[in-house]
């Protein structure tokens, strides 16, 4: 379902599937090690490190969700820019230069905010 929603992604990984697979692998390792005479002390640090890496992966914010707020803000700013342009064009056609000038300053302010957002994003 997630792959259908995100067609640009080449691979989508399910953390649930990853954890289930890891759990099954560890259970098989445990079963095999119980019937052998191997010293398992050397394997314990590897498993510990693997669990720490899984924890780090689970805590990482995806790129898309990190940019969601910036994208929403930029959409709102673009809408404000459109409205200001419409008001400015109406004012120019009515001969109200003062209103048109105010809208130009509004547009400049909005574009400056957009530039700041783009700098933040990239």
LORO-43845 format. One record per residue (C-alpha): residue in three letters; x, y, z. Coordinates in pm, whole numbers. Example, Ala and Ser with C-alpha at 12.3 -4.5 7.8 and 13.67 -1.06 7.14 Angstrom:
<recs>
REC rest      X      Y      Z
REC  ALA   1230   -450    780
REC  SER   1367   -106    714
</recs>
This chain:
<recs>
REC rest      X      Y      Z
REC  UNK      0      0      0
REC  UNK    280    242     88
REC  UNK    458    161   -239
REC  UNK    140    250   -432
REC  UNK    123    585   -251
REC  UNK    491    665   -309
REC  UNK    560    565   -668
REC  UNK    890    756   -675
REC  UNK   1045    526   -417
REC  UNK   1219    226   -559
REC  UNK   1200     29   -235
REC  UNK    982     60     71
REC  UNK   1091   -121    383
REC  UNK    852   -229    653
REC  UNK    998   -198   1001
REC  UNK    750   -456   1126
REC  UNK    873   -709    869
REC  UNK   1234   -624    949
REC  UNK   1176   -676   1322
REC  UNK    987  -1003   1263
REC  UNK   1267  -1130   1041
REC  UNK   1533  -1027   1292
REC  UNK   1342  -1190   1576
REC  UNK   1307  -1516   1382
REC  UNK   1678  -1512   1296
REC  UNK   1776  -1459   1659
REC  UNK   1545  -1739   1771
REC  UNK   1705  -1977   1518
REC  UNK   2051  -1871   1636
REC  UNK   1951  -1931   1997
REC  UNK   1814  -2279   1915
REC  UNK   2131  -2371   1723
REC  UNK   2363  -2239   1992
REC  UNK   2180  -2428   2270
REC  UNK   2259  -2764   2105
REC  UNK   2626  -2682   2036
REC  UNK   2923  -2649   2266
REC  UNK   3028  -2307   2125
REC  UNK   3118  -2020   2353
REC  UNK   2842  -1765   2290
REC  UNK   3018  -1479   2466
REC  UNK   3164  -1362   2134
REC  UNK   2819  -1340   1974
REC  UNK   2654  -1133   2247
REC  UNK   2828   -804   2154
REC  UNK   2729   -851   1789
REC  UNK   2362   -894   1881
REC  UNK   2378   -598   2116
REC  UNK   2527   -381   1843
REC  UNK   2263   -501   1595
REC  UNK   1982   -408   1834
REC  UNK   2135    -64   1889
REC  UNK   2151     -9   1513
REC  UNK   1785   -112   1475
REC  UNK   1693    132   1751
REC  UNK   1880    413   1572
REC  UNK   1706    332   1244
REC  UNK   1366    333   1413
REC  UNK   1433    675   1567
REC  UNK   1541    846   1244
REC  UNK   1288   1089   1102
REC  UNK   1217   1028    737
REC  UNK   1319   1300    495
REC  UNK    965   1351    377
REC  UNK    822   1404    724
REC  UNK   1106   1640    809
REC  UNK   1012   1859    511
REC  UNK    634   1840    557
REC  UNK    617   2156    768
REC  UNK    839   2349    527
REC  UNK    630   2232    230
REC  UNK    306   2337    399
REC  UNK    451   2678    487
REC  UNK    575   2731    132
REC  UNK    231   2638     -8
REC  UNK     69   2896    222
REC  UNK    324   3159    116
REC  UNK    263   3084   -251
REC  UNK   -110   3129   -194
REC  UNK    -43   3464    -24
REC  UNK    171   3562   -323
REC  UNK   -111   3474   -562
REC  UNK   -365   3675   -364
REC  UNK   -130   3974   -349
REC  UNK    -78   3956   -726
REC  UNK   -452   3946   -788
REC  UNK   -513   4242   -558
REC  UNK   -225   4431   -720
REC  UNK   -358   4369  -1070
REC  UNK   -707   4480   -967
REC  UNK   -563   4793   -806
REC  UNK   -360   4875  -1117
REC  UNK   -665   4837  -1341
REC  UNK   -862   5065  -1107
REC  UNK   -581   5320  -1098
REC  UNK   -514   5280   -724
REC  UNK   -136   5307   -725
REC  UNK   -105   5324   -346
REC  UNK   -277   4983   -305
REC  UNK    -70   4837   -591
REC  UNK    247   4961   -422
REC  UNK    146   4806    -89
REC  UNK     82   4476   -263
REC  UNK    424   4492   -428
REC  UNK    586   4528    -85
REC  UNK    374   4237     39
REC  UNK    492   4026   -254
REC  UNK    855   4118   -185
REC  UNK    815   4017    180
REC  UNK    655   3684     86
REC  UNK    927   3608   -170
REC  UNK   1195   3683     92
REC  UNK   1024   3436    327
REC  UNK   1015   3177     49
REC  UNK   1387   3224    -15
REC  UNK   1456   3169    354
REC  UNK   1247   2850    349
REC  UNK   1431   2721     45
REC  UNK   1764   2789    213
REC  UNK   1642   2598    518
REC  UNK   1523   2308    305
REC  UNK   1839   2274     99
</recs>
